[in-house]
Amino acid sequence: MPPAAETFAPGISVEIGKIDRELKKLWAEGGGAKTRASLINLAVYSEAPGSLPINTRIISEITEAHACRAIVIGANPAAKKNRVEAWINVHCHVSRAGSKQVCSEQLSFLLEGPSARLLPNIVFSQLDSDLPLVLWWQEEFSDPMDPQLWAWVDRVIYDSQGWRDFRAQMERVETAQAEAKQRIVLCDLNWTRLVQIRLAVAQFFDHPSMQTYFDEIESVEIEFAPGFRSTALLLAGWLAAQLRWSDGRQKGKSELGFRGQEGKKIKITLSEKAGEPIGSCVVRCGSVEFKVTHAPNADLLEVAAGDRKCRMPAGQNDAVRLMNEELMRGGPHHVYLRAVNCVSEFL
């Protein structure tokens, strides 16, 4: 997660056993000008030092588009001394009508030492009625996973971009998903980064007459920023999964090979260059080239098919925008899982 330019205090310090009472007092002070809103429970877990004020800022921005009860946890399981602290806060935004402020609650907890094991109890005791629980896990997943925690989660959001061992991490979340009887939806912000790039590539082939090029694809070139090789591999996996390529093989660190449905060899070249997470994606079909380019610090994608050029919206590698994009989406993310399966050996 990129460093924040500005941080927020987590709120008013309260005793754990008096959270509900203090929240009622906080709402009463509003005098009816504030309307409490909540569509989901959003729990955020981080072990990074100083994460509470940073995540408070992020929640403040997220609640502009997604009303929720936020449960923000900063943990340090390695601390020698036991420590538990709690804060309450509200994030208010003026409604579209402009007459009232629509507010979301935030409960923040600092757990140090053995108290970090209280995480499931704290999360479950603070849930807002029977609303869905979305867990944003900002750490690598530990082994074994806590079954008590995962039994109640509806969607788990993580970012595989920083994983040191992708396959081991995926095995852990898939095990948690299986133990929860497949009720957990896996949401990878590394996949979310690719939304606009995937839309731009897909639109080349929207018209049925253009789909004849599928069997003519010879090569794909993907340019990615340092640290975002896994993002590029997920993009390659998406192409392979959607076009039903098979026999995936790695030919050195910068090249993958697949076979199309007709047995034709397809080469995917990966190259690293400073810039946006995915700087460009070029699909070559004989003499025809389909190209999507995301220039550094640009808000638009340059899209070109032969002599035809246009621009499309570009995503941003920002925690708030990625989370807003992910929270707007539903469904089980089957396409993501198929993409992972196509390139899991190389991640």
Secondary structure as GFF3:
##gff-version 3
##sequence-region A 1 347
A	DSSP	beta_strand	12	14	.	.	.	ID=ss1
A	DSSP	three_ten_helix	16	18	.	.	.	ID=ss2
A	DSSP	alpha_helix	19	28	.	.	.	ID=ss3
A	DSSP	beta_strand	34	36	.	.	.	ID=ss4
A	DSSP	beta_strand	40	46	.	.	.	ID=ss5
A	DSSP	alpha_helix	51	62	.	.	.	ID=ss6
A	DSSP	beta_strand	68	76	.	.	.	ID=ss7
A	DSSP	beta_strand	83	94	.	.	.	ID=ss8
A	DSSP	beta_strand	101	112	.	.	.	ID=ss9
A	DSSP	three_ten_helix	113	118	.	.	.	ID=ss10
A	DSSP	alpha_helix	119	125	.	.	.	ID=ss11
A	DSSP	beta_strand	133	137	.	.	.	ID=ss12
A	DSSP	alpha_helix	147	150	.	.	.	ID=ss13
A	DSSP	beta_strand	155	158	.	.	.	ID=ss14
A	DSSP	three_ten_helix	160	162	.	.	.	ID=ss15
A	DSSP	alpha_helix	166	179	.	.	.	ID=ss16
A	DSSP	beta_strand	185	188	.	.	.	ID=ss17
A	DSSP	alpha_helix	189	192	.	.	.	ID=ss18
A	DSSP	alpha_helix	195	203	.	.	.	ID=ss19
A	DSSP	three_ten_helix	208	216	.	.	.	ID=ss20
A	DSSP	beta_strand	219	224	.	.	.	ID=ss21
A	DSSP	alpha_helix	229	242	.	.	.	ID=ss22
A	DSSP	beta_strand	246	250	.	.	.	ID=ss23
A	DSSP	beta_strand	255	259	.	.	.	ID=ss24
A	DSSP	beta_strand	265	272	.	.	.	ID=ss25
A	DSSP	beta_strand	278	285	.	.	.	ID=ss26
A	DSSP	beta_strand	288	293	.	.	.	ID=ss27
A	DSSP	beta_strand	300	305	.	.	.	ID=ss28
A	DSSP	beta_strand	308	313	.	.	.	ID=ss29
A	DSSP	alpha_helix	319	327	.	.	.	ID=ss30
A	DSSP	alpha_helix	334	343	.	.	.	ID=ss31
###
